[in-house]
Amino acid sequence: MANSLSSTLLTTFLVLSLFHLSSFHNNLAAKHIHHSYSSANLHHHHHHIPTPYKTTKATTNVSNPRLQQAYIALQAWKRVIFYDPNNFTSNWVGESVCNYTGVFCSNLPNATEPTITVAGIDLNFANIAGILPPELGLLSDLALIHLNSNRFCGLVPQTLSNLSLLFELDLSNNRLVGPFPTVVLSLPSLQYLDLRYNEFEGPLPPELFSKSFDAIFLNNNGFTSSIPPNLGRSSATVLVFANNNFGGCLPPSISNLADTLEELVLINTNLSGCVPPEVGFLYKLKLLDLSSNRLEGPIPYSIAGLAHLEQLNVAHNYMSGNVPEGVCILPNLVNFTYSYNFFCEEEGVCRNLTSKGVVFDDRRNCLPEKPLQRTKEQCDPVVEHPVDCYNYPCGGAPVAQALAPTHA
């Protein structure tokens, strides 16, 4: 998992070339094999900011109104910071804003003459407590904001709508509140959005999935309502919504993400119904984690077509039927977890995944002759009344409602 070294690497790359960096986020680990969604540090994604920028340090003066505006904004921010144990902002004194810790300057791209401006803010892991003041909207040339692992509270200011060049916004692991901050939907250049581990609540706006974001991290908030049916309009490669209370079903429109989606994480989001077979269209998918929900019915055989899939986790659900061999022989599969369900048979090589070098967990199912399985009393009602996913794809079948199995 990431640590403060990630932030140091990010700073180094910013100094070299802010808009040619490969972003070293607070959790540099996306598109790898080892994930830990229970921790406060879910993986992040690599990005390449396209517009060329040369970073530099500069002293503000009266001839540069952009740096004057930045000075006003940063001083306003410092005034509403009431705890800075590592003294990140102790040198935020005077008008030389490009020398402030965590502040990065560069030449404004496409300017008619060289113009120095504030292009990045990186206060990752600073443990700063305060609020985000409306004056942040004066930093209109920002390309990235990284505020991971602080104690910022309150609302996200609407004035961020002025940040037309903002490419990455990481507000994760803070104490921000309110509904989904719709101001992010007005940012034309935004590609990377990380709101995880805050106290946001309420429904997701459907407009979120009409934006051209590359990565969306919303996990560990208080979002409710169902996942909007237009989920498939997104062009993201990574969607992480774990540990919210969405409810409802995974919409079949997920298939429209086939050309982009590589990682889908929906752990503990109160999903119900059957896993739609349309998931099998996500041919680029490497990681699928649907664990700790209320999903029922079989594993769709269409998942056997996901040749790039490396990790599949459907543990702690109410799923039943057979574990299909087509899934077990996927060429890149390295981890398959289907424990704490009601599966009654493992087909073919699924009975011995160790022989394929696949890490697996099949505990607490209804598998004959396997150790650590459920009791006959728990299994019989489910095995005798299979869920009808054809007629009831989003749940609601009388038999499924009556069973109400437990995860124990």
URGIJO-V481635 format. One record per residue. RES is the residue in one small letter. PHI is phi in whole degrees, -180 to 180 (* if undefined). OMEGA is omega in degrees with one decimal (* if undefined). Layout:
res=RES phi=PHI omega=OMEGA
res=RES phi=PHI omega=OMEGA
//
This chain:
res=m phi=* omega=-174.2
res=a phi=-81 omega=174.7
res=n phi=-148 omega=-174.9
res=s phi=-64 omega=176.3
res=l phi=-59 omega=179.5
res=s phi=-59 omega=179.9
res=s phi=-66 omega=177.9
res=t phi=-63 omega=177.6
res=l phi=-62 omega=178.5
res=l phi=-59 omega=-179.4
res=t phi=-60 omega=-179.5
res=t phi=-59 omega=-179.1
res=f phi=-68 omega=177.4
res=l phi=-63 omega=-178.7
res=v phi=-63 omega=179.7
res=l phi=-70 omega=-177.8
res=s phi=-170 omega=-170.8
res=l phi=-57 omega=-175.3
res=f phi=-98 omega=167.6
res=h phi=-119 omega=-176.5
res=l phi=-73 omega=163.5
res=s phi=-100 omega=-162.8
res=s phi=-64 omega=176.7
res=f phi=-95 omega=-175.2
res=h phi=-79 omega=178.3
res=n phi=-62 omega=178.7
res=n phi=-133 omega=-174.7
res=l phi=-70 omega=-177.8
res=a phi=-163 omega=-175.9
res=a phi=-68 omega=178.5
res=k phi=59 omega=174.3
res=h phi=-126 omega=-173.6
res=i phi=-95 omega=-171.0
res=h phi=-97 omega=-178.8
res=h phi=-120 omega=176.7
res=s phi=-138 omega=-173.5
res=y phi=-79 omega=-179.0
res=s phi=-80 omega=-178.5
res=s phi=-87 omega=180.0
res=a phi=-81 omega=-175.0
res=n phi=-128 omega=171.9
res=l phi=-67 omega=-176.7
res=h phi=-59 omega=172.3
res=h phi=-118 omega=-170.5
res=h phi=-118 omega=175.1
res=h phi=-85 omega=176.9
res=h phi=-139 omega=176.7
res=h phi=-125 omega=-179.4
res=i phi=-78 omega=-164.8
res=p phi=-80 omega=-171.6
res=t phi=-82 omega=-176.7
res=p phi=-69 omega=179.4
res=y phi=-137 omega=170.9
res=k phi=-107 omega=-179.3
res=t phi=-81 omega=-178.1
res=t phi=-161 omega=169.5
res=k phi=-111 omega=-177.6
res=a phi=-150 omega=176.5
res=t phi=-101 omega=-179.8
res=t phi=-69 omega=175.6
res=n phi=-154 omega=-172.8
res=v phi=-66 omega=-178.8
res=s phi=-84 omega=-178.1
res=n phi=-122 omega=-178.6
res=p phi=-65 omega=179.5
res=r phi=-66 omega=178.2
res=l phi=-73 omega=173.9
res=q phi=-63 omega=177.8
res=q phi=-63 omega=178.4
res=a phi=-64 omega=177.8
res=y phi=-61 omega=178.4
res=i phi=-61 omega=-177.6
res=a phi=-65 omega=-175.3
res=l phi=-71 omega=175.5
res=q phi=-69 omega=176.3
res=a phi=-64 omega=178.8
res=w phi=-67 omega=-179.5
res=k phi=-61 omega=-178.5
res=r phi=-66 omega=-179.3
res=v phi=-105 omega=169.6
res=i phi=-96 omega=-175.8
res=f phi=-111 omega=177.6
res=y phi=-156 omega=-179.0
res=d phi=-142 omega=-170.8
res=p phi=-65 omega=-179.2
res=n phi=-102 omega=175.2
res=n phi=57 omega=176.9
res=f phi=-61 omega=-174.4
res=t phi=-101 omega=-177.4
res=s phi=-66 omega=178.0
res=n phi=-98 omega=173.7
res=w phi=-80 omega=-176.2
res=v phi=-132 omega=179.8
res=g phi=84 omega=-171.8
res=e phi=-89 omega=179.1
res=s phi=-82 omega=-172.2
res=v phi=-65 omega=-179.5
res=c phi=-71 omega=176.4
res=n phi=-98 omega=178.7
res=y phi=-69 omega=173.9
res=t phi=-59 omega=178.0
res=g phi=83 omega=-179.2
res=v phi=-113 omega=-176.4
res=f phi=-126 omega=-177.3
res=c phi=-112 omega=177.9
res=s phi=-161 omega=173.0
res=n phi=-74 omega=177.3
res=l phi=-65 omega=-179.6
res=p phi=-68 omega=175.1
res=n phi=64 omega=176.1
res=a phi=-79 omega=-178.8
res=t phi=-69 omega=174.2
res=e phi=-145 omega=-176.7
res=p phi=-54 omega=-178.3
res=t phi=-136 omega=178.6
res=i phi=-80 omega=179.1
res=t phi=-147 omega=175.5
res=v phi=-81 omega=-173.8
res=a phi=-112 omega=-178.1
res=g phi=-152 omega=172.0
res=i phi=-125 omega=178.1
res=d phi=-131 omega=177.0
res=l phi=-117 omega=179.7
res=n phi=-55 omega=173.7
res=f phi=62 omega=-179.1
res=a phi=-84 omega=-179.3
res=n phi=62 omega=-179.0
res=i phi=-79 omega=174.2
res=a phi=-112 omega=-179.7
res=g phi=168 omega=176.8
res=i phi=-125 omega=175.3
res=l phi=-101 omega=-173.6
res=p phi=-77 omega=178.2
res=p phi=-63 omega=179.8
res=e phi=-64 omega=176.1
res=l phi=-59 omega=177.2
res=g phi=-65 omega=176.7
res=l phi=-74 omega=179.5
res=l phi=-84 omega=-167.4
res=s phi=-71 omega=-179.0
res=d phi=-101 omega=-178.6
res=l phi=-61 omega=173.7
res=a phi=-101 omega=178.1
res=l phi=-148 omega=172.6
res=i phi=-131 omega=178.0
res=h phi=-122 omega=-178.0
res=l phi=-125 omega=-177.2
res=n phi=-61 omega=172.7
res=s phi=62 omega=170.6
res=n phi=-131 omega=179.7
res=r phi=-128 omega=177.9
res=f phi=-66 omega=-176.4
res=c phi=-128 omega=179.9
res=g phi=86 omega=-175.6
res=l phi=-95 omega=171.2
res=v phi=-79 omega=-174.5
res=p phi=-67 omega=178.4
res=q phi=-65 omega=-178.1
res=t phi=-67 omega=175.0
res=l phi=-62 omega=177.4
res=s phi=-62 omega=178.1
res=n phi=-77 omega=-172.5
res=l phi=-88 omega=-172.6
res=s phi=-71 omega=179.1
res=l phi=-99 omega=-173.7
res=l phi=-65 omega=-176.2
res=f phi=-104 omega=-178.6
res=e phi=-131 omega=176.8
res=l phi=-130 omega=179.8
res=d phi=-119 omega=177.4
res=l phi=-110 omega=-169.5
res=s phi=-70 omega=175.0
res=n phi=58 omega=174.6
res=n phi=-130 omega=-179.5
res=r phi=-129 omega=-178.9
res=l phi=-75 omega=-173.0
res=v phi=-129 omega=176.2
res=g phi=100 omega=176.5
res=p phi=-71 omega=176.1
res=f phi=-50 omega=-176.6
res=p phi=-73 omega=-173.8
res=t phi=-63 omega=177.7
res=v phi=-59 omega=-178.9
res=v phi=-66 omega=-178.9
res=l phi=-75 omega=-179.2
res=s phi=-96 omega=-176.4
res=l phi=-91 omega=-169.9
res=p phi=-69 omega=-176.1
res=s phi=-102 omega=-173.1
res=l phi=-67 omega=177.9
res=q phi=-120 omega=-173.4
res=y phi=-124 omega=-177.5
res=l phi=-125 omega=-179.9
res=d phi=-129 omega=179.4
res=l phi=-116 omega=-171.3
res=r phi=-63 omega=177.4
res=y phi=53 omega=169.6
res=n phi=-133 omega=-178.7
res=e phi=-125 omega=175.2
res=f phi=-68 omega=-177.3
res=e phi=-149 omega=179.3
res=g phi=90 omega=-175.9
res=p phi=-77 omega=171.4
res=l phi=-83 omega=176.3
res=p phi=-72 omega=178.1
res=p phi=-56 omega=-179.3
res=e phi=-61 omega=179.8
res=l phi=-56 omega=-174.2
res=f phi=-92 omega=173.4
res=s phi=-102 omega=179.4
res=k phi=-92 omega=-176.6
res=s phi=-93 omega=177.4
res=f phi=-71 omega=177.5
res=d phi=-91 omega=-179.4
res=a phi=-144 omega=-179.7
res=i phi=-130 omega=178.0
res=f phi=-118 omega=-178.8
res=l phi=-122 omega=-170.3
res=n phi=-65 omega=175.8
res=n phi=60 omega=169.8
res=n phi=-131 omega=178.5
res=g phi=-117 omega=-179.1
res=f phi=-66 omega=-177.6
res=t phi=-130 omega=-176.0
res=s phi=69 omega=-177.3
res=s phi=-87 omega=173.6
res=i phi=-66 omega=-176.4
res=p phi=-56 omega=-177.8
res=p phi=-65 omega=179.4
res=n phi=-89 omega=177.6
res=l phi=-48 omega=-175.8
res=g phi=-69 omega=177.8
res=r phi=-82 omega=179.4
res=s phi=-69 omega=175.0
res=s phi=-119 omega=-174.1
res=a phi=-73 omega=170.9
res=t phi=-95 omega=-178.9
res=v phi=-134 omega=174.2
res=l phi=-128 omega=179.1
res=v phi=-126 omega=-176.4
res=f phi=-118 omega=-170.1
res=a phi=-58 omega=173.2
res=n phi=57 omega=167.5
res=n phi=-131 omega=-176.3
res=n phi=-127 omega=-176.5
res=f phi=-70 omega=-174.0
res=g phi=72 omega=-178.9
res=g phi=72 omega=-173.8
res=c phi=-117 omega=173.7
res=l phi=-73 omega=-173.5
res=p phi=-68 omega=177.8
res=p phi=-59 omega=178.5
res=s phi=-62 omega=176.4
res=i phi=-54 omega=-178.7
res=s phi=-62 omega=-179.2
res=n phi=-70 omega=176.9
res=l phi=-89 omega=-171.7
res=a phi=-57 omega=-174.3
res=d phi=-81 omega=-176.3
res=t phi=-129 omega=-164.6
res=l phi=-69 omega=178.4
res=e phi=-117 omega=-178.5
res=e phi=-139 omega=178.4
res=l phi=-130 omega=-175.9
res=v phi=-125 omega=-177.2
res=l phi=-127 omega=-179.7
res=i phi=-60 omega=170.3
res=n phi=52 omega=177.5
res=t phi=-116 omega=176.5
res=n phi=66 omega=176.2
res=l phi=-68 omega=178.4
res=s phi=-134 omega=-179.1
res=g phi=77 omega=-178.5
res=c phi=-92 omega=172.6
res=v phi=-72 omega=-175.8
res=p phi=-66 omega=178.8
res=p phi=-61 omega=179.7
res=e phi=-62 omega=175.7
res=v phi=-58 omega=-179.7
res=g phi=-68 omega=176.4
res=f phi=-84 omega=-175.5
res=l phi=-81 omega=-167.6
res=y phi=-67 omega=178.1
res=k phi=-93 omega=-172.6
res=l phi=-64 omega=176.5
res=k phi=-110 omega=-177.6
res=l phi=-137 omega=176.3
res=l phi=-133 omega=-179.5
res=d phi=-127 omega=-179.4
res=l phi=-116 omega=-172.5
res=s phi=-72 omega=175.6
res=s phi=59 omega=174.7
res=n phi=-129 omega=178.2
res=r phi=-120 omega=-178.5
res=l phi=-69 omega=-178.2
res=e phi=-135 omega=-179.4
res=g phi=81 omega=-175.1
res=p phi=-82 omega=168.0
res=i phi=-73 omega=-179.3
res=p phi=-59 omega=-179.0
res=y phi=-64 omega=179.7
res=s phi=-60 omega=178.9
res=i phi=-64 omega=177.1
res=a phi=-64 omega=178.3
res=g phi=-92 omega=-176.9
res=l phi=-88 omega=-171.4
res=a phi=-66 omega=-178.7
res=h phi=-94 omega=-173.6
res=l phi=-64 omega=179.7
res=e phi=-108 omega=-178.8
res=q phi=-129 omega=176.8
res=l phi=-133 omega=-178.6
res=n phi=-133 omega=175.5
res=v phi=-123 omega=-175.5
res=a phi=-64 omega=175.8
res=h phi=57 omega=172.3
res=n phi=-133 omega=177.9
res=y phi=-115 omega=-173.7
res=m phi=-74 omega=-172.9
res=s phi=-148 omega=-179.0
res=g phi=89 omega=-177.2
res=n phi=-94 omega=169.0
res=v phi=-90 omega=-170.1
res=p phi=-72 omega=-180.0
res=e phi=-62 omega=-179.7
res=g phi=-57 omega=177.1
res=v phi=-74 omega=-176.0
res=c phi=-67 omega=-178.7
res=i phi=-101 omega=176.3
res=l phi=-56 omega=-168.5
res=p phi=-66 omega=-176.1
res=n phi=-111 omega=-177.2
res=l phi=-68 omega=177.8
res=v phi=-122 omega=-179.4
res=n phi=-149 omega=-178.3
res=f phi=-134 omega=-177.9
res=t phi=-117 omega=179.6
res=y phi=-137 omega=179.7
res=s phi=-71 omega=177.5
res=y phi=56 omega=172.2
res=n phi=-134 omega=-179.6
res=f phi=-133 omega=177.9
res=f phi=-65 omega=-174.4
res=c phi=-111 omega=-179.7
res=e phi=-155 omega=172.4
res=e phi=-109 omega=-176.6
res=e phi=-83 omega=169.9
res=g phi=50 omega=-175.1
res=v phi=-66 omega=177.7
res=c phi=-60 omega=-179.8
res=r phi=-72 omega=-177.1
res=n phi=-146 omega=-178.1
res=l phi=-67 omega=177.5
res=t phi=-59 omega=-179.3
res=s phi=-65 omega=177.9
res=k phi=-96 omega=-179.0
res=g phi=76 omega=-179.5
res=v phi=-94 omega=173.7
res=v phi=-77 omega=-175.8
res=f phi=-142 omega=175.9
res=d phi=-145 omega=-178.4
res=d phi=-119 omega=-179.3
res=r phi=-64 omega=172.0
res=r phi=53 omega=168.5
res=n phi=-118 omega=179.0
res=c phi=-122 omega=-173.9
res=l phi=-88 omega=-178.4
res=p phi=-64 omega=175.4
res=e phi=66 omega=173.8
res=k phi=-106 omega=-179.8
res=p phi=-75 omega=172.6
res=l phi=58 omega=179.5
res=q phi=-102 omega=176.6
res=r phi=-69 omega=177.8
res=t phi=-79 omega=177.0
res=k phi=-59 omega=-179.9
res=e phi=-64 omega=177.6
res=q phi=-77 omega=-172.0
res=c phi=-82 omega=-171.3
res=d phi=-54 omega=-178.5
res=p phi=-61 omega=-178.8
res=v phi=-78 omega=-178.9
res=v phi=-63 omega=-177.6
res=e phi=-79 omega=-178.7
res=h phi=-132 omega=-178.8
res=p phi=-62 omega=-179.1
res=v phi=-74 omega=-179.8
res=d phi=-93 omega=-178.3
res=c phi=-75 omega=179.3
res=y phi=-71 omega=-178.8
res=n phi=-87 omega=-178.8
res=y phi=-131 omega=-175.6
res=p phi=-64 omega=-179.6
res=c phi=-109 omega=177.8
res=g phi=78 omega=177.9
res=g phi=95 omega=177.3
res=a phi=-66 omega=-177.9
res=p phi=-54 omega=-179.7
res=v phi=-64 omega=-178.9
res=a phi=-64 omega=179.4
res=q phi=-67 omega=-175.5
res=a phi=-72 omega=-175.1
res=l phi=-68 omega=-179.5
res=a phi=40 omega=-178.2
res=p phi=-69 omega=178.5
res=t phi=-101 omega=178.6
res=h phi=-92 omega=-173.6
res=a phi=-67 omega=*
//
